[in-house]
Amino acid sequence: MPIYQNTAYELDGDLNHIADVYNVKADGFTYTRIINPTTRALEKRYAAVDMGSDSLAVASGQAATFLAIVNLSSGEVGDNIVASPYLYGNTWNLLHNTLKRLGISVRTADPRRPETFERAIDDRTICLFGEVISNPCLIPLPVKQLAEIGRKHGVPLVVDNTTTPLVCRPSDLGAAITTYSATKYICGHGTTLGGLIVDNGKFSYRGASRFPLFNSPDEAHGGIIWRNALQDVDDLGKSEVLLKARMTWLRDTGAAIAPFASFQLIQGLETLPLRMKQHCANARIVADVLKEHPKVRRVFYPGLFEGADRETVDQTLNPAYGHGAMVMFEVEDEQAGRKFIQNVDLMYHVSNVGDARTLVTHPVSTTHTTVPREKREAAGIFGGSIRLCVGIEDVDDIVRDLDRALSAI
């Protein structure tokens, strides 16, 4: 795929046609902040991978989550989201602090009790939200049940599938929108920032009073009615929700992905199926080894879950791939956790996830160092908690490194 490393496009030809491109009455390229040929190739390819109607690439996973949610807002103070409490830290802050400042509130519901999501819905709820497998606590989201609840009440389910691309395909389970930090497994090598929003084509916004900007003229783009605009464009005519996001929120916030980043994500996408299978296979072996290690108190891995959590995992994840690459385990206390980290060799001590290399984090001394103890423990993060994102190295090398670090405790 060529890299179209340009910002703007020469406006050749009939001026009426050029005006139509800008007014969303014809396909075309205007400015790379809005659309770029390299980025458009990434968007089409990932929509095909996820079996969605279309996708939109943006600057980062955080941008993807932000745009996916605010694009559903009514434009008036009082909208709300019903969300799982088990979220990546920056996503939690986005929902509970940043969106609150924009007039969008959050209601927390328990993913282990889907009925709590239903009870929290009212006529100003714009979406249900959660992570398919939460980072870092590995709580599974009952995607199918929540999608059904959402459809019943006319509310779309938005899910973050960053940690389990291909391992879960939310479109098959009824989710309306899927977001990704493409920085992680889609890239696969810790080199490139990017985010993706996928419209799964499973939800209709038409005629719903909670979505006035989809059903009335939108002043943010000259009074356009988005569903009518789909009839005038071909390439961009597959998703009204992403057409609106592209032409208003992406245009106005400037959260654009660079063409070179899109090119690198395309390269990562080509090996994603191979890598995810190896990630999952290695992670299962590592989880089994840790479960039997005398220095390890507890191990959390979706492939080891039992009871209701196991039922959710079996319903949500594709066994042809496995159960993801993330493993959480606990050693005796915070001192032991720090000692473990200080004695790793092969593994990389970083707070990222989704790299081809095995990554390890001690949350209480990194990502959760400023979180009050009672809050982090309520979220399942203890002094001896260690998060592993198992890579695709030879699994025997990973196990030897784990044993070496555990032996130092």
Secondary structure as UniProt FT lines:
FT   HELIX           15..22
FT   TURN            23..24
FT   TURN            32..34
FT   HELIX           37..49
FT   TURN            50..51
FT   STRAND          54..58
FT   HELIX           61..70
FT   TURN            71..72
FT   TURN            77..78
FT   STRAND          79..83
FT   HELIX           89..93
FT   HELIX           94..98
FT   HELIX           99..101
FT   TURN            102..103
FT   STRAND          104..108
FT   TURN            111..112
FT   HELIX           115..120
FT   TURN            123..124
FT   STRAND          125..131
FT   TURN            135..137
FT   HELIX           143..153
FT   STRAND          157..160
FT   TURN            162..163
FT   TURN            166..167
FT   HELIX           170..173
FT   STRAND          177..181
FT   TURN            182..187
FT   STRAND          195..199
FT   TURN            206..207
FT   TURN            209..210
FT   HELIX           212..215
FT   HELIX           219..221
FT   TURN            222..223
FT   HELIX           226..229
FT   TURN            230..232
FT   TURN            235..238
FT   HELIX           240..244
FT   HELIX           245..250
FT   HELIX           251..253
FT   HELIX           259..270
FT   HELIX           272..292
FT   TURN            294..295
FT   STRAND          298..300
FT   HELIX           302..304
FT   HELIX           307..316
FT   TURN            319..321
FT   STRAND          326..330
FT   HELIX           334..342
FT   STRAND          348..349
FT   STRAND          359..361
FT   HELIX           363..365
FT   TURN            366..370
FT   HELIX           373..378
FT   TURN            379..380
FT   TURN            383..384
FT   STRAND          385..389
FT   HELIX           395..407
//
